[in-house]
Amino acid sequence: MDRSKFLDAIIENAIDGIITIDDKGIIEHLNPAALRLFGYERVELVGKNVSVLMPAPDKIKHDGYIQNYNETGKKHIIGIGREVLGQKKDGSTFPFRLGVSEVKFSDRKIYTGFIHDLSKEKANEEQIKSYTEKLESKIKERTRDLIKLVSELETAKENMSALFQKEKELNQLKTRFVSMASHEFRTPLSSMQLSASLIDKYTVKQDAVNVEKHTAKIKNSINNLTTILNDFLSLEKLEAGKVQATEQVFNIISFAEEITEEMQLITKQNQHIIYEHTGTKADVLLDPNLLKNCIINLISNAIKYSGEDTLIQFNSLLKENELILEVQDNGIGIPEIDQHNLFEPFFRAHNTGDIPGTGLGLNIVKRYVGLMNGTVSCKSEQNTGTLFTLTFPI
């Protein structure tokens, strides 16, 4: 095989397309690979300008590229590795890498273009790009789901923590209730049982003084039990939402004086309740039953936690837009460490000792005052005394 046929065989069997044009851009030869790429028969292209294989804008500019190179020597299409678009017979385009070589003969020069189809590579790139975008989208979606899950877990953790705290508080309430109930019920019942037995003994001896003494103890114990049961009943009604404030107009001075007279009957020896009113008016619009319960509770505590020969100050101050009620004693006071728990149900200060009480009174007072849109506050110092203040908007 001579050299010419050998070269022809290489060109004809090359995998990449090969196109030869003259210096005017006219196609002289195409190998089978080039014809397959562009979808033409050889007779359809030989003798035509190579721009027929180009989409705009190269289709229009190609002749200018050749002319400019012939005149200036400035390369535009000469070289290797340029990625360009080719236009097939059906009008569709495809990407390929173009390498152009200039071949000079004695009488003329030609240009040979080597065309490497990039369709599969580009398709793979697009597929990879699409996959990457989908993957990124999936990652973002999973990240959002993860963030949401973390947020839900944090919320669940907080809710669980709140539930555990609530359960802890309920357990504390149960403990306080069991401790209080076992002590407060047992003590007056034991006293009643003992006094009843002694009454029988003193009756035989016709000892009227001791009979009266133990009868008084029985009455006092019954009063204590009644107070406990009333507190439980009030708490149950509050928890069930059965307590509503029913407002009506009444005179706060006569109202407070009546309570003072009633409470003076149960004071200790030489204990005195002093009531004073400040203000030019006396009529208020509140629930008298709820308010009476609050004041009686506070004065009862003042009596209970103060010694004999003491004064209990009960004040009312009626301003233009608010009513202030104060109950002050100089009793055992409340330890500072206990003051922030003072209004919790079944809570009692550590220094109450054997003094009877349910630990419900102040909780009920606070809730009754709240039903009347008021507030309750406390100032106390141990072994000095306590001041409770109720404030109501008028």
C-alpha positions as CSV (number, residue, x, y, z in Angstrom):
1,M,0.0,0.0,0.0
2,D,1.5,3.4,-1.0
3,R,1.6,6.3,1.4
4,S,-1.4,8.1,-0.1
5,K,-3.7,5.1,0.2
6,F,-2.4,4.6,3.8
7,L,-3.3,8.1,4.8
8,D,-6.7,7.9,3.1
9,A,-7.4,4.7,5.0
10,I,-6.6,6.4,8.3
11,I,-8.8,9.4,7.5
12,E,-11.7,7.3,6.3
13,N,-11.7,5.1,9.4
14,A,-11.0,7.7,12.0
15,I,-13.4,7.9,14.9
16,D,-13.4,11.7,14.9
17,G,-14.8,13.7,12.1
18,I,-12.4,15.3,9.6
19,I,-13.3,18.1,7.2
20,T,-11.0,19.7,4.7
21,I,-11.8,23.2,3.3
22,D,-10.0,25.6,0.9
23,D,-8.9,29.1,1.8
24,K,-12.4,30.4,0.8
25,G,-14.1,28.1,3.3
26,I,-15.4,25.6,0.6
27,I,-15.7,22.0,1.7
28,E,-13.4,19.7,-0.3
29,H,-13.6,16.5,1.7
30,L,-15.4,14.9,4.7
31,N,-14.7,11.5,6.2
32,P,-17.6,9.1,7.1
33,A,-17.4,10.1,10.8
34,A,-18.0,13.8,10.0
35,L,-20.9,12.9,7.7
36,R,-22.5,10.8,10.5
37,L,-22.1,13.6,13.0
38,F,-23.8,16.2,10.8
39,G,-26.3,13.8,9.2
40,Y,-25.5,14.6,5.6
41,E,-24.5,12.7,2.5
42,R,-21.1,13.6,1.0
43,V,-22.7,15.1,-2.2
44,E,-24.8,17.4,-0.1
45,L,-21.8,19.2,1.4
46,V,-18.8,19.0,-1.0
47,G,-18.5,22.3,-2.8
48,K,-20.5,24.2,-0.2
49,N,-19.3,26.7,2.3
50,V,-18.4,25.1,5.6
51,S,-20.6,27.7,7.4
52,V,-23.6,25.4,6.4
53,L,-22.5,23.3,9.4
54,M,-22.5,26.2,11.8
55,P,-25.3,27.8,13.8
56,A,-25.5,31.5,14.3
57,P,-23.5,33.6,14.9
58,D,-20.5,31.6,13.6
59,K,-22.5,30.8,10.4
60,I,-22.4,34.5,9.5
61,K,-18.9,35.3,10.8
62,H,-17.0,32.4,9.5
63,D,-15.9,33.9,6.1
64,G,-14.8,36.9,8.0
65,Y,-12.6,34.8,10.2
66,I,-10.8,33.3,7.1
67,Q,-10.5,36.6,5.4
68,N,-9.1,38.3,8.5
69,Y,-6.5,35.5,8.9
70,N,-5.5,35.7,5.3
71,E,-5.0,39.5,5.5
72,T,-3.6,39.9,9.0
73,G,-2.3,36.4,10.0
74,K,-4.3,36.7,13.2
75,K,-5.7,33.3,14.1
76,H,-9.3,32.9,15.1
77,I,-10.1,29.4,13.9
78,I,-6.6,27.9,13.8
79,G,-5.6,25.9,16.9
80,I,-6.8,23.0,19.0
81,G,-9.2,22.4,21.8
82,R,-11.9,25.0,21.0
83,E,-15.4,24.0,22.1
84,V,-17.9,25.0,19.5
85,L,-21.4,24.1,18.3
86,G,-22.2,22.3,15.1
87,Q,-25.5,22.3,13.3
88,K,-26.9,19.1,11.8
89,K,-29.0,18.7,8.7
90,D,-32.2,18.5,10.8
91,G,-31.3,21.9,12.4
92,S,-30.3,20.5,15.8
93,T,-27.0,21.4,17.3
94,F,-24.4,19.5,19.2
95,P,-21.2,20.4,21.0
96,F,-17.8,19.3,19.8
97,R,-14.1,20.1,20.3
98,L,-12.6,21.6,17.1
99,G,-8.9,21.5,16.2
100,V,-7.9,23.3,12.9
101,S,-4.6,22.8,11.1
102,E,-3.3,24.8,8.2
103,V,-1.7,22.8,5.4
104,K,0.3,24.7,2.8
105,F,1.1,23.5,-0.7
106,S,3.2,25.2,-3.4
107,D,0.2,26.5,-5.2
108,R,-2.4,26.9,-2.4
109,K,-3.3,26.1,1.2
110,I,-6.1,24.2,2.9
111,Y,-7.5,23.9,6.3
112,T,-8.3,20.6,8.0
113,G,-10.7,20.5,10.9
114,F,-10.7,17.6,13.4
115,I,-14.0,17.2,15.1
116,H,-14.4,15.3,18.4
117,D,-18.1,14.9,19.4
118,L,-18.7,16.1,23.0
119,S,-22.4,15.2,23.1
120,K,-21.9,12.2,25.5
121,E,-19.5,14.2,27.7
122,K,-21.9,17.1,27.9
123,A,-24.8,14.8,28.5
124,N,-22.8,13.2,31.3
125,E,-21.9,16.6,32.7
126,E,-25.6,17.6,32.6
127,Q,-26.5,14.4,34.2
128,I,-23.9,14.9,36.9
129,K,-25.0,18.5,37.3
130,S,-28.6,17.5,37.6
131,Y,-27.7,14.7,40.0
132,T,-25.6,17.2,42.0
133,E,-28.5,19.7,42.1
134,K,-30.9,17.0,43.2
135,L,-28.4,15.8,45.8
136,E,-27.9,19.4,47.0
137,S,-31.7,19.8,47.1
138,K,-32.1,16.6,48.9
139,I,-29.3,17.6,51.4
140,K,-31.0,20.9,52.0
141,E,-34.3,19.1,52.4
142,R,-32.8,16.6,54.8
143,T,-31.0,19.4,56.6
144,R,-34.3,21.3,57.0
145,D,-35.9,18.0,58.2
146,L,-33.0,17.5,60.6
147,I,-33.3,21.1,61.9
148,K,-37.0,20.6,62.3
149,L,-36.4,17.3,64.1
150,V,-33.8,18.8,66.4
151,S,-36.3,21.7,67.1
152,E,-39.0,19.2,67.8
153,L,-36.7,17.2,70.0
154,E,-35.7,20.3,71.9
155,T,-39.4,21.2,72.3
156,A,-40.1,17.6,73.4
157,K,-37.2,17.9,75.8
158,E,-38.5,21.1,77.2
159,N,-42.0,19.7,77.5
160,M,-40.6,16.6,79.2
161,S,-38.6,18.8,81.5
162,A,-41.8,20.8,82.3
163,L,-43.7,17.6,82.9
164,F,-41.0,16.3,85.2
165,Q,-41.0,19.6,87.0
166,K,-44.8,19.5,87.3
167,E,-44.6,16.0,88.5
168,K,-42.0,17.0,91.1
169,E,-44.2,19.9,92.2
170,L,-47.2,17.6,92.5
171,N,-45.2,15.1,94.5
172,Q,-44.1,17.9,96.8
173,L,-47.8,19.0,97.1
174,K,-48.8,15.4,97.9
175,T,-46.0,15.2,100.5
176,R,-47.1,18.5,102.1
177,F,-50.7,17.4,102.1
178,V,-50.1,14.0,103.6
179,S,-47.8,15.6,106.3
180,M,-50.3,18.4,107.0
181,A,-53.4,16.2,107.0
182,S,-51.9,13.5,109.2
183,H,-50.8,16.0,111.7
184,E,-53.7,18.5,111.6
185,F,-56.4,15.9,111.8
186,R,-54.7,13.7,114.4
187,T,-53.9,16.5,116.8
188,P,-57.5,17.9,117.3
189,L,-59.0,14.4,117.3
190,S,-56.6,13.3,120.0
191,S,-57.4,16.4,122.0
192,M,-61.2,15.8,121.6
193,Q,-60.8,12.2,122.6
194,L,-58.8,13.0,125.7
195,S,-61.0,15.9,126.7
196,A,-64.2,13.8,126.3
197,S,-62.7,11.1,128.6
198,L,-61.7,13.7,131.2
199,I,-65.2,15.3,131.1
200,D,-66.7,12.0,132.2
201,K,-64.2,11.9,135.1
202,Y,-64.8,15.5,136.2
203,T,-68.6,15.1,135.8
204,V,-68.6,12.4,138.5
205,K,-66.7,14.8,140.8
206,Q,-68.9,17.7,139.7
207,D,-65.8,19.7,138.8
208,A,-67.6,22.4,136.6
209,V,-64.4,24.3,136.0
210,N,-62.5,21.5,134.4
211,V,-65.6,20.4,132.5
212,E,-65.8,23.8,131.0
213,K,-62.1,23.9,130.3
214,H,-62.2,20.6,128.3
215,T,-65.5,21.5,126.6
216,A,-63.7,24.6,125.3
217,K,-60.9,22.4,124.0
218,I,-63.3,20.2,122.2
219,K,-65.0,23.3,120.6
220,N,-61.6,24.7,119.6
221,S,-60.6,21.4,118.0
222,I,-63.9,21.2,116.1
223,N,-63.3,24.7,114.9
224,N,-59.8,23.7,113.7
225,L,-61.2,20.7,111.8
226,T,-64.0,22.9,110.3
227,T,-61.4,25.4,109.1
228,I,-59.4,22.6,107.5
229,L,-62.5,21.1,105.7
230,N,-63.6,24.6,104.6
231,D,-60.1,25.2,103.1
232,F,-60.3,21.9,101.3
233,L,-63.8,22.8,100.0
234,S,-62.7,26.2,98.9
235,L,-59.6,24.8,97.1
236,E,-61.8,22.2,95.3
237,K,-64.2,24.8,94.1
238,L,-61.4,27.0,92.9
239,E,-59.7,24.1,91.0
240,A,-63.1,23.2,89.4
241,G,-63.6,26.8,88.3
242,K,-66.8,27.1,90.4
243,V,-65.9,30.3,92.2
244,Q,-66.9,33.5,90.5
245,A,-66.6,37.1,91.7
246,T,-70.1,38.7,92.2
247,E,-69.6,42.4,92.6
248,Q,-71.8,44.7,94.5
249,V,-71.6,48.1,96.2
250,F,-71.1,48.1,99.9
251,N,-69.6,50.4,102.6
252,I,-66.0,49.2,103.4
253,I,-66.0,50.9,106.8
254,S,-69.0,49.1,108.3
255,F,-67.9,46.0,106.5
256,A,-64.4,46.1,108.1
257,E,-65.8,47.0,111.6
258,E,-68.1,44.1,111.5
259,I,-65.3,41.7,110.7
260,T,-63.1,43.3,113.4
261,E,-65.8,42.7,116.1
262,E,-66.2,39.1,115.0
263,M,-62.5,38.4,115.0
264,Q,-61.9,40.1,118.4
265,L,-64.0,37.3,119.9
266,I,-61.4,34.6,119.0
267,T,-58.3,36.6,119.9
268,K,-55.8,35.4,122.5
269,Q,-55.6,37.0,126.0
270,N,-55.0,40.7,125.7
271,Q,-54.8,40.6,121.9
272,H,-56.5,43.6,120.3
273,I,-57.4,44.3,116.7
274,I,-57.3,48.0,115.9
275,Y,-59.2,49.1,112.7
276,E,-58.6,52.5,111.0
277,H,-59.9,53.9,107.7
278,T,-58.4,56.6,105.6
279,G,-60.3,58.4,102.8
280,T,-63.2,60.6,102.2
281,K,-65.4,57.9,100.6
282,A,-66.4,54.5,101.8
283,D,-68.4,52.8,99.0
284,V,-66.6,50.1,96.9
285,L,-67.6,47.7,94.2
286,L,-66.3,44.2,95.0
287,D,-67.4,40.8,96.0
288,P,-68.1,41.1,99.8
289,N,-68.1,37.3,100.4
290,L,-64.7,36.7,98.8
291,L,-63.2,39.8,100.4
292,K,-64.5,38.8,103.8
293,N,-62.9,35.4,103.4
294,C,-59.6,37.0,102.6
295,I,-59.6,39.4,105.5
296,I,-60.7,36.8,108.0
297,N,-57.9,34.5,106.8
298,L,-55.3,37.2,107.2
299,I,-56.5,38.3,110.6
300,S,-56.8,34.7,111.8
301,N,-53.1,34.2,110.8
302,A,-52.2,37.3,112.6
303,I,-54.0,36.1,115.8
304,K,-52.5,32.6,115.4
305,Y,-48.9,33.6,114.8
306,S,-48.8,36.5,117.4
307,G,-48.5,36.1,121.1
308,E,-50.7,37.3,123.9
309,D,-50.7,41.0,124.8
310,T,-50.1,42.1,121.2
311,L,-51.8,44.5,118.7
312,I,-53.1,43.6,115.3
313,Q,-53.5,46.6,112.9
314,F,-56.2,46.4,110.3
315,N,-56.3,49.4,107.9
316,S,-58.4,50.4,104.9
317,L,-57.3,53.2,102.5
318,L,-59.7,54.3,99.8
319,K,-58.1,56.5,97.1
320,E,-59.6,57.9,94.0
321,N,-58.8,54.8,91.9
322,E,-57.8,52.0,94.3
323,L,-58.7,50.3,97.6
324,I,-55.8,49.2,99.9
325,L,-56.3,46.9,102.8
326,E,-53.6,46.1,105.3
327,V,-53.3,43.5,108.1
328,Q,-50.2,43.9,110.2
329,D,-49.0,42.0,113.3
330,N,-45.8,41.8,115.4
331,G,-45.7,38.0,115.6
332,I,-43.2,35.3,114.7
333,G,-42.8,36.6,111.2
334,I,-41.9,34.6,108.1
335,P,-38.3,33.4,107.3
336,E,-36.9,35.1,104.2
337,I,-36.1,31.7,102.7
338,D,-39.8,30.7,102.8
339,Q,-41.3,33.9,101.5
340,H,-41.1,33.1,97.8
341,N,-43.2,29.9,98.4
342,L,-45.7,31.6,100.7
343,F,-48.7,31.4,98.4
344,E,-48.2,27.8,97.2
345,P,-50.8,25.3,98.3
346,F,-50.0,23.2,101.4
347,F,-46.8,25.2,102.1
348,R,-46.0,26.3,105.6
349,A,-43.0,28.2,106.9
350,H,-40.4,26.3,108.8
351,N,-40.9,28.3,112.0
352,T,-44.6,27.5,112.5
353,G,-43.8,24.5,114.8
354,D,-47.0,23.0,116.3
355,I,-49.2,25.9,115.4
356,P,-52.1,24.4,113.4
357,G,-52.7,25.2,109.8
358,T,-53.4,23.7,106.4
359,G,-51.0,25.8,104.3
360,L,-54.0,26.6,102.0
361,G,-55.2,29.9,103.4
362,L,-52.8,32.2,101.7
363,N,-53.2,30.3,98.4
364,I,-56.9,30.8,98.6
365,V,-56.5,34.5,99.5
366,K,-54.3,35.1,96.5
367,R,-56.7,33.3,94.1
368,Y,-59.8,35.1,95.6
369,V,-58.0,38.5,95.3
370,G,-57.1,37.6,91.7
371,L,-60.8,36.9,90.9
372,M,-61.5,40.5,91.9
373,N,-58.6,41.8,89.7
374,G,-56.5,42.6,92.8
375,T,-53.0,41.8,94.0
376,V,-51.6,40.6,97.3
377,S,-48.2,41.3,98.7
378,C,-46.3,40.4,101.9
379,K,-43.5,42.0,103.9
380,S,-42.2,40.1,106.8
381,E,-39.2,39.8,109.1
382,Q,-38.7,36.9,111.4
383,N,-39.4,37.6,115.1
384,T,-40.6,41.1,114.2
385,G,-43.9,40.8,112.4
386,T,-45.7,40.6,109.1
387,L,-47.6,43.0,106.8
388,F,-50.1,41.7,104.2
389,T,-51.4,44.2,101.7
390,L,-54.4,43.7,99.4
391,T,-54.8,46.2,96.5
392,F,-57.9,46.5,94.3
393,P,-58.5,48.9,91.4
394,I,-61.6,51.0,91.8
